Amino acid sequence: MTQDIRTFVNDSHDLVALGEPDHREPAFAEIRNELFPRLVERGFRSIALESDRVAAFAVDDFVRDGEGSLDSAMSDGFSHGFGAFPANRELVAWMREYNADRPPAERISFHGIDAPFEFTAESPRRYLTETRDYLGLGLDLASLAGDDERWSRMEAVTDPAQSPGDTPEALRLRAIADDMLTELYARAPELIAATSRAQWDRARIHATTGLGLLRYHRQAAQPGQDSERWSRLSAVRDSIMAQNLLDIRDHEADRGPTLVYGHNIHLQRNPSRMTMGHMALTWSGTGAILASLLGDRYAFIAGSLGRSDGIGLQAPDPGTHEGRLQERFDTWGLIAADTLDPAVERTDTTSQQGPFPLEQALLDGADAVLHVSVGRAVADN
């Protein structure tokens, strides 16, 4: 048992995933903020969060070069409401302070791995427009995309009949996006010489984000049995996050390893499962994809929560995985997953939001467990 994450990191790991069982419990992000500086001491030079990749440019510009302000980085640089989390603000402020007096090559960078979709999804228009303008093309994307609201309504994802994702216009946009991505590579020598590699990369990431949105919307347009349909949507989202992380690692390869932080359901090595309403969903998550591709280069630390009054989670039964971990930790700590004895799965986590209990398959695929005995969430009044 330890509170030093470096115990579970070796020289083969260039992507270390730190999971949390519930986004609502702030203890995990606060502990992440304690652990990341120790990894920076070990040579890590980047962190990637389960948040929109394009939006994260605003955070990276602030922490690396001081562009904008902390307030603007938090309001513009996160998706899914994560910019409002105090621990994320503390992380961004610390990264800016760390970078302030260091040369560019030694500065730590910030990345997002997600895209602007889940139960709603944005229009691809603004992302493809950014790439079009960088390429200097005279394409009329607005008439093809139409009103942004028809893409971003919840019904566009929840009801296949109301999705624009399989319309002729959407298919045409997808072909244009693919053509623009090809042109970015074909003209790379000219474009990078006229702008910069960083600007070329951002135009490419806008194009791939637009393509990702079109893929997600097309999947949303497919009719079928609810469980299968939502499992496929989850699989599309996680496959895009995995591709983004592989791209981030390619970008960061010469600078040092990356810490990635997100929900266990995305980062675990075993297949992801969750219950949503009447549906039982199963798919291969980001961690399962990355583990199959990266092998020993990928490490996964699973988040575990004992009790959190703020989210209505009572103390676990002593015979559960969490209950046994409660006996080992007064506050929080890290422990090798393969040292834990078999136990029963917790059944008192009734909220569909989580926290997701530890299960044996998750532990079998984890390198370590970060257990928080008592959470710090404040109950809503």
C-alpha positions as CSV (number, residue, x, y, z in Angstrom):
1,M,0.0,0.0,0.0
2,T,1.3,3.4,-0.9
3,Q,0.3,6.9,-2.0
4,D,3.1,7.1,-4.6
5,I,1.9,6.4,-8.1
6,R,5.4,6.0,-9.3
7,T,5.4,2.5,-7.6
8,F,3.2,1.3,-10.4
9,V,4.9,3.0,-13.4
10,N,7.9,1.4,-15.2
11,D,9.9,2.4,-18.2
12,S,7.7,0.5,-20.6
13,H,4.6,2.6,-19.7
14,D,4.2,5.6,-22.0
15,L,0.4,5.9,-21.3
16,V,-0.8,5.5,-17.7
17,A,-4.6,5.6,-17.3
18,L,-6.0,6.7,-13.9
19,G,-9.7,5.9,-13.6
20,E,-12.5,7.2,-11.4
21,P,-15.8,5.3,-10.7
22,D,-18.0,8.4,-10.6
23,H,-17.6,11.9,-12.1
24,R,-19.5,13.4,-9.2
25,E,-17.0,12.5,-6.5
26,P,-14.3,15.2,-6.5
27,A,-11.8,13.3,-4.4
28,F,-10.4,11.4,-7.4
29,A,-9.6,14.6,-9.4
30,E,-8.1,16.2,-6.2
31,I,-5.9,13.1,-5.7
32,R,-5.0,13.2,-9.4
33,N,-3.7,16.7,-8.8
34,E,-1.4,15.3,-6.1
35,L,-0.2,12.4,-8.2
36,F,0.5,14.2,-11.5
37,P,3.4,16.3,-10.2
38,R,5.1,13.2,-9.1
39,L,4.8,11.7,-12.6
40,V,6.2,15.0,-14.0
41,E,9.2,14.5,-11.8
42,R,9.5,11.1,-13.4
43,G,9.5,12.5,-16.9
44,F,5.8,12.7,-17.8
45,R,5.2,15.8,-20.0
46,S,1.5,15.7,-20.7
47,I,-1.9,14.9,-19.2
48,A,-5.1,14.0,-21.2
49,L,-8.6,14.3,-19.8
50,E,-12.0,12.8,-20.8
51,S,-13.0,16.1,-22.4
52,D,-13.3,17.6,-25.9
53,R,-10.1,17.6,-27.8
54,V,-10.6,20.7,-29.8
55,A,-11.9,22.7,-26.8
56,A,-8.7,21.6,-24.9
57,F,-6.6,23.8,-27.3
58,A,-7.7,26.8,-25.2
59,V,-6.4,25.1,-22.0
60,D,-3.1,24.1,-23.7
61,D,-2.5,27.6,-25.1
62,F,-2.9,29.0,-21.6
63,V,-0.8,26.5,-19.6
64,R,2.0,26.4,-22.2
65,D,2.2,29.9,-23.5
66,G,0.0,32.1,-21.1
67,E,-2.5,32.9,-23.8
68,G,-5.9,34.0,-22.5
69,S,-6.8,33.8,-18.8
70,L,-7.5,31.0,-16.3
71,D,-11.2,32.0,-16.5
72,S,-11.3,31.7,-20.3
73,A,-9.4,28.4,-20.2
74,M,-12.0,27.0,-17.9
75,S,-15.0,28.3,-19.7
76,D,-13.8,27.5,-23.2
77,G,-11.5,24.6,-22.7
78,F,-13.7,21.8,-21.4
79,S,-16.8,19.9,-22.4
80,H,-19.4,17.9,-20.4
81,G,-19.4,20.7,-17.7
82,F,-15.9,19.7,-16.5
83,G,-14.7,23.3,-16.6
84,A,-16.8,24.0,-13.5
85,F,-15.0,21.4,-11.4
86,P,-12.7,23.1,-8.8
87,A,-10.1,20.4,-9.1
88,N,-9.8,20.9,-12.8
89,R,-9.2,24.6,-12.2
90,E,-6.5,23.8,-9.7
91,L,-4.8,21.5,-12.2
92,V,-4.8,24.1,-14.9
93,A,-3.5,26.8,-12.6
94,W,-0.7,24.6,-11.4
95,M,0.3,23.6,-14.9
96,R,0.5,27.3,-15.9
97,E,2.7,28.1,-12.8
98,Y,4.9,25.1,-13.5
99,N,5.5,26.1,-17.1
100,A,5.9,29.8,-16.6
101,D,9.7,29.9,-16.3
102,R,10.6,26.8,-18.3
103,P,11.8,26.5,-21.9
104,P,9.2,25.3,-24.4
105,A,10.7,21.8,-24.6
106,E,10.3,21.2,-20.9
107,R,6.7,22.5,-20.5
108,I,3.9,20.1,-19.7
109,S,0.9,20.1,-22.1
110,F,-2.8,19.5,-21.8
111,H,-5.0,17.4,-24.1
112,G,-8.6,16.4,-24.4
113,I,-9.4,12.9,-25.7
114,D,-13.2,13.1,-26.3
115,A,-15.4,14.9,-28.8
116,P,-18.6,17.0,-28.3
117,F,-21.0,14.1,-28.2
118,E,-22.8,11.7,-25.8
119,F,-26.6,12.1,-25.4
120,T,-26.3,15.1,-27.7
121,A,-23.8,15.8,-30.4
122,E,-22.8,19.0,-32.2
123,S,-23.0,19.8,-35.8
124,P,-19.8,19.1,-37.7
125,R,-20.0,22.5,-39.5
126,R,-17.7,24.6,-37.4
127,Y,-15.0,22.0,-37.3
128,L,-15.0,21.4,-41.1
129,T,-15.2,25.2,-41.7
130,E,-11.9,25.6,-39.7
131,T,-10.2,23.1,-41.9
132,R,-11.7,24.5,-45.1
133,D,-10.5,28.0,-44.2
134,Y,-7.0,26.7,-43.4
135,L,-6.8,25.1,-46.8
136,G,-8.2,28.2,-48.5
137,L,-11.1,26.3,-50.3
138,G,-14.3,27.9,-51.5
139,L,-16.6,25.2,-50.3
140,D,-20.2,25.9,-49.2
141,L,-20.5,23.9,-46.1
142,A,-23.3,25.9,-44.4
143,S,-25.9,24.9,-46.9
144,L,-25.1,21.2,-46.6
145,A,-24.9,21.3,-42.8
146,G,-28.0,23.4,-42.4
147,D,-29.2,24.7,-39.0
148,D,-26.8,23.6,-36.2
149,E,-29.8,23.0,-33.9
150,R,-31.1,20.0,-36.0
151,W,-27.8,18.2,-35.1
152,S,-27.5,19.2,-31.5
153,R,-31.1,18.4,-30.3
154,M,-31.2,15.4,-28.0
155,E,-33.7,13.8,-30.3
156,A,-31.1,13.7,-33.1
157,V,-29.3,11.1,-31.0
158,T,-32.1,9.4,-29.2
159,D,-34.5,9.0,-32.1
160,P,-33.1,7.5,-35.4
161,A,-36.0,9.0,-37.3
162,Q,-35.0,12.5,-36.3
163,S,-31.3,12.1,-36.9
164,P,-29.7,14.0,-39.8
165,G,-26.8,11.6,-39.8
166,D,-27.8,9.4,-42.8
167,T,-29.1,12.1,-45.0
168,P,-27.6,12.8,-48.5
169,E,-26.2,16.1,-47.1
170,A,-24.5,14.3,-44.2
171,L,-23.0,11.7,-46.6
172,R,-21.7,14.5,-48.8
173,L,-20.2,16.3,-45.8
174,R,-18.4,13.1,-44.9
175,A,-16.9,12.8,-48.3
176,I,-15.8,16.5,-48.3
177,A,-14.2,16.0,-44.8
178,D,-12.3,12.9,-46.1
179,D,-11.2,14.8,-49.2
180,M,-10.0,17.7,-47.0
181,L,-8.0,15.4,-44.8
182,T,-6.3,13.9,-47.9
183,E,-5.5,17.4,-49.1
184,L,-4.0,18.4,-45.8
185,Y,-1.5,15.6,-46.2
186,A,-1.0,16.1,-49.9
187,R,-0.1,19.8,-49.4
188,A,1.6,19.3,-46.0
189,P,5.1,20.6,-47.2
190,E,3.5,23.8,-48.6
191,L,1.1,24.4,-45.8
192,I,3.6,23.8,-42.9
193,A,6.1,26.1,-44.6
194,A,3.5,28.8,-44.9
195,T,2.1,28.4,-41.4
196,S,3.5,26.0,-38.9
197,R,3.4,22.3,-37.9
198,A,1.2,23.3,-35.0
199,Q,-1.4,25.0,-37.2
200,W,-1.4,22.2,-39.6
201,D,-2.0,19.7,-36.8
202,R,-4.9,21.8,-35.5
203,A,-6.5,21.9,-38.9
204,R,-6.1,18.1,-39.1
205,I,-7.7,17.6,-35.7
206,H,-10.6,19.8,-36.6
207,A,-11.1,17.6,-39.7
208,T,-10.9,14.4,-37.7
209,T,-13.3,15.8,-35.1
210,G,-15.8,16.7,-37.8
211,L,-15.5,13.2,-39.3
212,G,-16.0,11.7,-35.8
213,L,-19.2,13.7,-35.3
214,L,-20.4,12.6,-38.7
215,R,-19.7,8.9,-37.8
216,Y,-21.5,9.3,-34.5
217,H,-24.5,11.0,-36.1
218,R,-24.7,8.3,-38.8
219,Q,-24.7,5.6,-36.1
220,A,-27.4,7.6,-34.3
221,A,-29.5,7.4,-37.5
222,Q,-29.4,3.5,-37.5
223,P,-32.6,1.9,-36.2
224,G,-32.5,-1.2,-34.1
225,Q,-33.0,-2.7,-30.7
226,D,-32.2,-0.1,-28.0
227,S,-29.4,-2.0,-26.2
228,E,-27.6,-2.8,-29.4
229,R,-28.0,0.7,-30.8
230,W,-26.6,2.4,-27.6
231,S,-23.8,-0.1,-27.3
232,R,-22.8,0.8,-30.9
233,L,-22.9,4.5,-30.0
234,S,-20.8,3.9,-27.0
235,A,-18.3,1.9,-29.1
236,V,-18.1,4.7,-31.7
237,R,-17.3,7.3,-28.9
238,D,-14.7,5.1,-27.3
239,S,-13.0,4.2,-30.6
240,I,-12.7,7.9,-31.3
241,M,-11.2,8.5,-27.9
242,A,-8.7,5.7,-28.5
243,Q,-7.7,7.1,-31.9
244,N,-7.2,10.5,-30.2
245,L,-5.0,9.0,-27.5
246,L,-2.9,7.2,-30.1
247,D,-2.5,10.5,-32.0
248,I,-1.6,12.3,-28.7
249,R,1.0,9.7,-27.9
250,D,2.5,10.1,-31.4
251,H,2.7,13.8,-30.8
252,E,4.2,13.4,-27.3
253,A,6.5,10.4,-28.0
254,D,9.8,12.3,-27.9
255,R,8.9,14.4,-24.9
256,G,7.8,11.8,-22.3
257,P,4.8,9.6,-21.2
258,T,1.2,10.8,-20.8
259,L,-1.2,10.5,-17.9
260,V,-4.8,10.0,-19.0
261,Y,-7.7,10.6,-16.6
262,G,-11.3,9.6,-17.1
263,H,-14.0,7.2,-16.0
264,N,-13.2,3.5,-15.3
265,I,-15.9,2.5,-17.8
266,H,-13.7,4.0,-20.6
267,L,-10.2,3.2,-19.4
268,Q,-10.6,-0.4,-18.1
269,R,-9.0,-3.2,-20.1
270,N,-12.0,-5.6,-19.9
271,P,-15.2,-5.0,-22.0
272,S,-17.3,-2.1,-20.7
273,R,-20.8,-2.8,-19.3
274,M,-23.5,-0.5,-18.0
275,T,-27.2,-0.4,-17.4
276,M,-29.1,2.5,-18.8
277,G,-32.8,2.5,-18.2
278,H,-34.1,-0.8,-19.5
279,M,-30.9,-1.4,-21.5
280,A,-27.9,-3.5,-20.8
281,L,-25.0,-2.1,-22.8
282,T,-21.7,-3.9,-23.7
283,W,-18.8,-2.6,-25.8
284,S,-15.0,-2.4,-26.1
285,G,-13.9,0.8,-24.4
286,T,-10.9,3.0,-25.0
287,G,-8.8,1.1,-22.5
288,A,-9.6,-2.3,-24.1
289,I,-8.7,-0.9,-27.5
290,L,-5.5,0.6,-26.3
291,A,-4.4,-2.4,-24.3
292,S,-4.8,-4.6,-27.4
293,L,-2.8,-2.2,-29.5
294,L,-0.1,-1.0,-27.0
295,G,0.3,-4.1,-24.8
296,D,2.7,-3.4,-21.9
297,R,2.9,0.3,-22.9
298,Y,-0.6,0.8,-21.4
299,A,-1.1,0.8,-17.6
300,F,-4.5,1.1,-15.9
301,I,-5.2,2.2,-12.3
302,A,-8.8,1.6,-11.4
303,G,-10.6,4.1,-9.1
304,S,-12.6,2.6,-6.2
305,L,-14.9,4.5,-3.8
306,G,-15.9,3.3,-0.3
307,R,-18.3,5.9,1.0
308,S,-19.5,9.3,-0.2
309,D,-22.3,11.0,1.7
310,G,-22.4,13.7,-0.9
311,I,-23.6,11.4,-3.7
312,G,-25.6,9.2,-1.3
313,L,-23.2,6.2,-1.2
314,Q,-23.2,4.4,2.1
315,A,-20.3,2.3,3.5
316,P,-19.8,-0.9,1.6
317,D,-20.5,-4.4,2.9
318,P,-17.3,-5.9,4.4
319,G,-17.4,-8.8,2.0
320,T,-17.2,-6.7,-1.1
321,H,-14.0,-5.5,-2.9
322,E,-14.6,-2.0,-1.6
323,G,-15.4,-3.2,1.9
324,R,-12.0,-5.1,2.1
325,L,-10.2,-2.0,0.8
326,Q,-11.9,0.1,3.5
327,E,-10.1,-2.0,6.0
328,R,-6.7,-1.2,4.4
329,F,-7.0,2.6,4.0
330,D,-8.0,5.3,6.4
331,T,-8.2,8.0,3.7
332,W,-6.9,6.9,0.3
333,G,-4.1,4.9,-1.2
334,L,-2.8,2.7,-4.1
335,I,-2.5,-1.0,-4.0
336,A,-1.4,-3.6,-6.6
337,A,-4.5,-5.2,-8.1
338,D,-3.1,-8.7,-8.1
339,T,-2.6,-8.6,-4.4
340,L,-6.4,-8.4,-3.8
341,D,-8.3,-11.6,-2.8
342,P,-11.5,-12.5,-4.6
343,A,-14.6,-10.9,-3.1
344,V,-18.3,-10.3,-3.9
345,E,-19.5,-7.5,-6.1
346,R,-21.1,-4.5,-4.5
347,T,-24.8,-4.2,-5.1
348,D,-25.8,-1.0,-3.2
349,T,-24.9,1.4,-6.1
350,T,-28.3,1.8,-7.5
351,S,-27.8,5.2,-9.4
352,Q,-27.3,4.9,-13.2
353,Q,-24.7,7.6,-12.8
354,G,-22.6,5.4,-10.6
355,P,-20.4,4.8,-8.9
356,F,-19.7,1.7,-10.8
357,P,-18.6,-1.1,-8.4
358,L,-15.4,-3.0,-8.7
359,E,-15.9,-6.3,-10.4
360,Q,-13.4,-9.2,-10.7
361,A,-13.0,-8.8,-14.5
362,L,-12.0,-5.1,-14.0
363,L,-9.5,-6.0,-11.3
364,D,-8.0,-8.8,-13.4
365,G,-7.2,-6.2,-16.1
366,A,-5.9,-3.5,-13.7
367,D,-2.3,-2.9,-12.6
368,A,-3.4,-1.1,-9.4
369,V,-6.4,0.3,-7.6
370,L,-6.8,3.8,-6.2
371,H,-9.2,3.5,-3.3
372,V,-10.9,6.4,-1.6
373,S,-12.3,5.5,1.7
374,V,-14.5,8.6,2.3
375,G,-15.4,10.9,-0.5
376,R,-15.5,14.7,-0.4
377,A,-18.6,15.4,-2.5
378,V,-21.1,17.9,-1.0
379,A,-24.8,16.8,-1.1
380,D,-27.2,18.9,-3.2
381,N,-29.7,20.7,-1.2
